[in-house]
Amino acid sequence: MARTRKSKTAKRDLYPSAAGSADEAEEDADLPKDEAGRRKIKRQYHELLGIRIEKLRGHILNRERINKTIDGIYFICAKCLKVCHSLDDGLIEDLNNQNNQCGKCGKARPAAA
């Protein structure tokens, strides 16, 4: 007797998506595909790190090569504690990689000093 094939949908049901993912997809629909992807990865980093963001403030999380000349860097801003990407938010890099800041927070620093 021949075996019956299992459907692939059973595997997909093992990992259901979050309830808010439909709303997030609608927000990112008007963005270019690469920027929407970076936003999704930022949200995933934020959910993954959770409370440890305070401990990792200012640190670089990941470096990626966009093309031969451009590197993208995911990091946690030391001031606003948001997960940022160098192409979207800018990066003011610290030599010791302990006090990296996004462009917005880096511009506010000289005005306050």
MIBAFI-166428 format. One record per residue: residue number from 0; x, y, z of N, C-alpha, C, O in turn. Coordinates in steps of 0.001 Angstrom, whole numbers. Layout:
% residues N
    n     n.c1     n.c2     n.c3    ca.c1    ca.c2    ca.c3     c.c1     c.c2     c.c3     o.c1     o.c2     o.c3
  NUM        X        Y        Z        X        Y        Z        X        Y        Z        X        Y        Z
...
% end
This chain:
% residues 113
    n     n.c1     n.c2     n.c3    ca.c1    ca.c2    ca.c3     c.c1     c.c2     c.c3     o.c1     o.c2     o.c3
    0      831    -1175        0        0        0        0      890     1257        0     1894     1306      711
    1      533     2230     -766     1319     3448     -916     1136     4351      301       76     4387      925
    2     2201     5073      614     2150     6022     1732     1490     7320     1284     1589     7715      122
    3      831     7958     2203      247     9266     1891     1216    10340     2358     1888    10191     3379
    4     1275    11406     1609     2182    12506     1942     1559    13395     3003      354    13647     2995
    5     2391    13863     3908     1932    14803     4927     1959    16203     4321     2823    16526     3506
    6     1021    17007     4722      995    18366     4187     2038    19219     4894     2392    18955     6043
    7     2515    20217     4219     3514    21113     4785     2886    22127     5735     3605    22769     6500
    8     1589    22284     5705      940    23250     6583     1039    22839     8036      973    23701     8913
    9     1192    21586     8322     1317    21131     9701     2573    21714    10344     2555    22060    11525
   10     3650    21827     9593     4876    22409    10125     4704    23905    10376     5219    24431    11363
   11     4005    24572     9517     3802    26013     9685     2981    26309    10920     3186    27345    11553
   12     2069    25443    11280     1214    25682    12435     1969    25535    13753     1488    26002    14786
   13     3142    24898    13741     3903    24742    14960     4435    26071    15482     4623    26235    16688
   14     4676    27005    14594     5233    28305    14975     4289    29425    14535     4555    30092    13536
   15     3211    29638    15251     2275    30685    14837     2901    32066    15000     3703    32290    15907
   16     2537    32972    14131     3083    34320    14191     2411    35109    15303     1346    34731    15790
   17     3030    36190    15694     2489    37030    16758     1207    37709    16280     1015    37914    15082
   18      345    38051    17210     -945    38635    16866     -787    40015    16235    -1591    40396    15384
   19      225    40763    16632      404    42114    16123     1174    42187    14828     1405    43286    14322
   20     1580    41070    14271     2411    41110    13069     1652    41652    11861     2266    42225    10961
   21      330    41483    11822     -448    42014    10702     -441    43539    10728     -341    44177     9681
   22     -545    44128    11925     -505    45581    12040      868    46118    11653      966    47145    10980
   23     1921    45435    12070     3272    45865    11748     3530    45755    10251     4227    46596     9682
   24     2985    44742     9612     3159    44573     8172     2472    45703     7412     2981    46168     6392
   25     1322    46141     7906      628    47255     7258     1417    48550     7395     1446    49357     6467
   26     2062    48757     8551     2871    49957     8754     4057    49984     7797     4409    51038     7267
   27     4672    48826     7578     5863    48741     6750     5558    48620     5264     6484    48598     4454
   28     4288    48542     4884     3926    48329     3486     4343    49497     2598     4656    49292     1426
   29     4354    50723     3134     4695    51882     2318     6203    52126     2246     6637    53034     1536
   30     7017    51335     2965     8465    51498     2964     9108    50624     1891     8520    49633     1460
   31    10318    50992     1460    11048    50094      553    11318    48757     1249    11355    48681     2477
   32    11502    47726      460    11636    46370      995    12806    46242     1971    12671    45595     3010
   33    13950    46849     1651    15110    46723     2531    14908    47443     3856    15325    46942     4900
   34    14272    48616     3828    14027    49348     5072    12991    48626     5933    13114    48596     7157
   35    11987    48052     5309    10993    47282     6052    11647    46070     6710    11303    45712     7836
   36    12573    45450     6021    13300    44313     6586    14136    44718     7787    14195    43991     8778
   37    14787    45883     7703    15588    46356     8829    14705    46664    10027    15092    46382    11162
   38    13528    47235     9800    12602    47499    10910    12165    46206    11589    12057    46138    12813
   39    11920    45195    10786    11510    43897    11330    12627    43309    12188    12367    42786    13272
   40    13855    43390    11713    14984    42859    12465    15185    43647    13755    15501    43061    14790
   41    15007    44963    13707    15118    45779    14923    14100    45347    15963    14424    45230    17145
   42    12849    45105    15520    11807    44642    16450    12178    43288    17045    11965    43045    18233
   43    12734    42409    16215    13121    41088    16699    14251    41188    17724    14238    40478    18729
   44    15229    42066    17475    16298    42269    18449    15713    42779    19764    16081    42309    20841
   45    14795    43747    19665    14204    44329    20866    13450    43272    21679    13554    43238    22905
   46    12699    42416    20999    11967    41356    21691    12925    40312    22257    12707    39808    23359
   47    13969    39985    21526    14910    38968    21951    15709    39423    23175    15883    38658    24124
   48    16190    40659    23152    17034    41140    24241    16224    41513    25474    16667    41291    26601
   49    15039    42080    25264    14170    42428    26381    14848    43310    27413    15281    44420    27105
   50    14937    42821    28618    15460    43606    29737    16980    43796    29656    17520    44687    30312
   51    17668    42984    28871    19124    43088    28760    19577    44285    27939    20776    44547    27843
   52    18638    45019    27345    19013    46197    26547    19756    47197    27412    20719    47811    26952
   53    19330    47376    28660    20005    48304    29571    21469    47891    29784    22360    48740    29819
   54    21702    46607    29923    23059    46095    30142    23923    46261    28894    25125    46507    29005
   55    23326    46131    27711    24075    46182    26459    24078    47564    25809    24477    47689    24651
   56    23651    48590    26511    23555    49926    25918    24891    50363    25321    25944    50220    25943
   57    24824    50892    24113    26013    51378    23428    26783    50323    22664    27731    50663    21957
   58    26421    49067    22775    27163    47996    22123    26655    47737    20703    25495    48002    20386
   59    27533    47223    19867    27179    46800    18512    26640    45387    18591    27258    44515    19201
   60    25484    45158    17973    24868    43839    17988    25309    42992    16813    25602    41807    16972
   61    25359    43603    15609    25664    42827    14408    26135    43764    13303    25681    44903    13195
   62    27047    43264    12493    27486    43985    11296    27080    43159    10088    27204    41935    10096
   63    26597    43825     9053    26203    43132     7832    26786    43857     6630    26955    45076     6660
   64    27088    43132     5598    27604    43744     4379    26443    43932     3418    25846    42959     2959
   65    26120    45197     3113    25045    45514     2190    25515    45257      755    24854    44558      -13
   66    26640    45819      420    27318    45490     -838    28825    45607     -587    29247    45671      568
   67    29628    45635    -1626    31079    45606    -1431    31606    46811     -662    32636    46706        4
   68    30932    47940     -736    31448    49157     -113    30676    49601     1124    31197    50397     1905
   69    29471    49122     1326    28634    49605     2417    28437    48512     3462    28040    47391     3146
   70    28724    48865     4711    28460    47979     5842    27295    48551     6639    27214    49759     6861
   71    26407    47681     7061    25315    48079     7929    25582    47559     9329    26071    46442     9497
   72    25263    48360    10331    25561    47990    11711    24296    48140    12551    23684    49207    12577
   73    23908    47065    13236    22839    47117    14231    23489    47363    15582    24452    46685    15939
   74    22969    48328    16340    23546    48662    17636    22458    49191    18561    21355    49508    18116
   75    22773    49284    19848    21860    49865    20823    22408    51238    21172    23551    51365    21610
   76    21593    52262    20977    22004    53630    21279    22219    53760    22790    21398    53296    23581
   77    23326    54394    23184    23661    54533    24592    22741    55517    25306    22568    55437    26522
   78    22148    56447    24554    21306    57453    25183    19833    57074    25204    19214    57084    26268
   79    19261    56741    24061    17818    56483    23987    17474    55001    24147    16293    54662    24224
   80    18469    54105    24198    18285    52661    24412    17408    52001    23364    16707    51036    23666
   81    17436    52507    22132    16698    51882    21042    17658    51056    20204    18843    51376    20100
   82    17135    49986    19606    17919    49223    18640    17902    50017    17338    16831    50308    16806
   83    19067    50367    16826    19186    51236    15654    20017    50548    14574    20733    49582    14838
   84    19905    51062    13367    20719    50604    12236    21432    51820    11675    20857    52907    11608
   85    22666    51643    11278    23484    52775    10840    22918    53464     9600    23088    54675     9459
   86    22258    52746     8704    21718    53374     7497    20435    54149     7787    20188    55183     7166
   87    19616    53664     8722    18353    54333     9024    18520    55466    10022    17967    56550     9835
   88    19275    55222    11072    19334    56150    12193    20653    56895    12300    20769    57825    13098
   89    21640    56512    11522    22962    57115    11646    23727    56441    12772    23138    55736    13591
   90    25013    56649    12814    25835    56039    13854    26982    56964    14188    27740    57366    13305
   91    27114    57305    15460    28282    58001    15968    29019    56967    16795    28652    56671    17932
   92    30089    56416    16184    30761    55258    16751    31811    55676    17765    32574    56616    17542
   93    31836    54967    18875    32816    55154    19927    34006    54234    19643    33820    53123    19149
   94    35198    54675    19944    36374    53859    19681    36366    52562    20489    36840    51534    20006
   95    35839    52595    21703    35805    51405    22557    34530    50590    22377    34370    49555    23024
   96    33616    51036    21509    32325    50382    21280    31513    50230    22567    30825    49227    22760
   97    31599    51223    23436    30831    51202    24677    29810    52331    24737    28898    52301    25563
   98    29958    53325    23865    29095    54502    23927    28626    54905    22529    28628    56093    22204
   99    28226    53945    21699    27724    54247    20358    26363    54914    20463    25538    54526    21291
  100    26127    55917    19626    24871    56654    19659    24294    56785    18262    25023    56769    17270
  101    22962    56917    18197    22314    57174    16914    22550    58637    16534    22968    59438    17370
  102    22286    58977    15298    22526    60326    14810    21725    61382    15559    22220    62478    15821
  103    20488    61046    15900    19613    61994    16593    20150    62328    17988    20182    63497    18373
  104    20562    61339    18726    21100    61570    20071    22488    62203    20003    22845    62993    20877
  105    23265    61873    18996    24591    62447    18836    24548    63922    18503    25430    64675    18916
  106    23532    64350    17758    23372    65770    17433    22906    66555    18642    23255    67727    18782
  107    22135    65945    19509    21620    66629    20705    22710    66843    21725    22620    67777    22522
  108    23739    66011    21734    24809    66090    22720    25585    67395    22658    25759    68017    23706
  109    26076    67866    21482    26848    69121    21456    26007    70344    21842    26535    71303    22404
  110    24712    70315    21547    23855    71442    21904    23711    71554    23404    23618    72664    23929
  111    23689    70437    24109    23542    70450    25558    24859    70771    26254    24851    71275    27377
  112    25982    70491    25613    27292    70701    26241    27702    72144    26245    28780    72479    26738
% end
